[in-house]
Amino acid sequence: MPQKLIVIVGGTGRQGGSVARTFLSLPSWKVRITTRNPSSPAATELASLGAEVVQADLNDTSSIEKAFTNANAIFLNTDYWTVWRPFKASLDAEGKSYEPASEKAYETETSQGKRAVDAAAKIPTLERFIFSPLIDVIKASGGKYPRSGHANAKAWIANYIQTDHPELFKKTSLIYLGGYNDNPSLAPRPNEATGRYMFILPLKGSFRMPIINPSESTGKFVRALIEDEQPGTKLLAYDTYPSINEIVSNWGRENGKEADLIPITIQGLHEKVGLTWEHLDILSTLMETDDYMAGVDNYIEPSQLKSSKI
Ligand SMILES: NC(=O)c1ccc[n+]([C@@H]2O[C@H](COP(=O)([O-])OP(=O)(O)OC[C@H]3O[C@@H](n4cnc5c(N)ncnc54)[C@H](OP(=O)(O)O)[C@@H]3O)[C@@H](O)[C@H]2O)c1
């Protein structure tokens, strides 16, 4: 059997790197990763494992079209924070508000996603297209919380596939990643006065938060979506799905420390911890809907995958 080719956009990142390493271990697949910098340590490491590394930038249509040539499968992950972080830092330094960073990052991520989707739709060999979105916070909150650009940009891209590329949509599956296991908002802070640790969160103790190690686990789920599942599958991908109370007690047990869930309002997080509405609108939506996948219909969870290899 001739090998198939998967092209991974964001192959040097956490999600894409996991997908690359998984497919490099499968004899039936060849792996091509895209990067803006083929000489970076992440790119050269994947090259040494056998990946074809091509220079491509989601801001440059022709580089992406070239990178997708002859692909049988494409994994697309877009990155909001690459644009948001440095722009916000420059605005902070000038004493300005952060909102223009969100506007610019939203505009950039949606344009990049559109460019990649348009390019994928032109590839005649393509059988499977996997995109990694987040929930649509505007839709899930009924328009109440419009400012989480990092989630809304990805939801826009997922919707664009369906509305503007019906043939590509027939080949598409979506992988919704759980919260990253190293997400700083889920990390406790020491309370100097008591010696205990505090998880300062606006979420109820009973709220269930799917958690994934993206660098380890994304690949096995993407493999299952490509090799085992029908296109059109929406998967919530996670390693564990604990409640916030369980996250706190598990952390305390694993680290031999006493830890507490310290409730805080969204306004309190904004004023005392300095989180922007970019981060808080999605938290408000999760809190009010009591659902990490608010607004997403008909998705499956890892236990519902056909594969016995997960
Ligand atoms: N934190 C969480 O709990 C959580 C949960 C779910 C989803 N997410 C989302 O995950 C996304 C980040 O994924 P990640 O963690 O895998 O990213 P990451 O490790 O930060 O890597 C970013 C990747 O994006 C690529 N990239 C950036 N700009 C690019 C451009 N202009 N053209 C082509 N490639 C570009 C980088 O490639 P090169 O630098 O090599 O070009 C790199 O491979 C974010 O958008 C975030 O919203 C986060």
The ligand as an ORCA input file, in Angstrom:
! r2SCAN-3c Opt
* xyz 0 1
  N      -4.674     26.956     26.875
  C      -5.700     26.136     26.714
  O      -6.241     25.618     27.694
  C      -6.192     25.850     25.315
  C      -7.152     24.873     25.133
  C      -7.574     24.600     23.845
  C      -7.062     25.312     22.743
  N      -6.136     26.278     22.927
  C      -5.689     27.006     21.698
  O      -4.559     26.387     21.145
  C      -3.951     27.309     20.242
  C      -2.463     27.136     20.327
  O      -2.108     25.826     19.994
  P      -0.742     25.214     20.550
  O      -0.799     25.210     22.037
  O      -0.487     23.937     19.840
  O       0.266     26.341     20.013
  P       1.801     26.583     20.331
  O       2.431     25.420     21.006
  O       1.922     27.934     20.951
  O       2.365     26.676     18.844
  C       1.859     27.623     17.924
  C       1.989     27.024     16.534
  O       1.368     27.926     15.600
  C       2.258     28.099     14.506
  N       2.038     29.422     13.939
  C       1.926     30.593     14.607
  N       1.742     31.600     13.721
  C       1.754     31.037     12.487
  C       1.625     31.557     11.162
  N       1.476     32.867     10.930
  N       1.658     30.696     10.135
  C       1.839     29.372     10.343
  N       1.963     28.817     11.567
  C       1.936     29.656     12.613
  C       3.662     27.959     15.108
  O       4.550     27.557     14.086
  P       6.002     28.217     13.810
  O       6.301     29.185     14.927
  O       6.948     27.056     13.762
  O       5.840     28.888     12.476
  C       3.435     26.828     16.114
  O       3.552     25.579     15.489
  C      -4.357     28.710     20.706
  O      -4.986     29.413     19.642
  C      -5.292     28.443     21.884
  O      -6.414     29.308     21.865
  C      -5.671     26.526     24.177
*
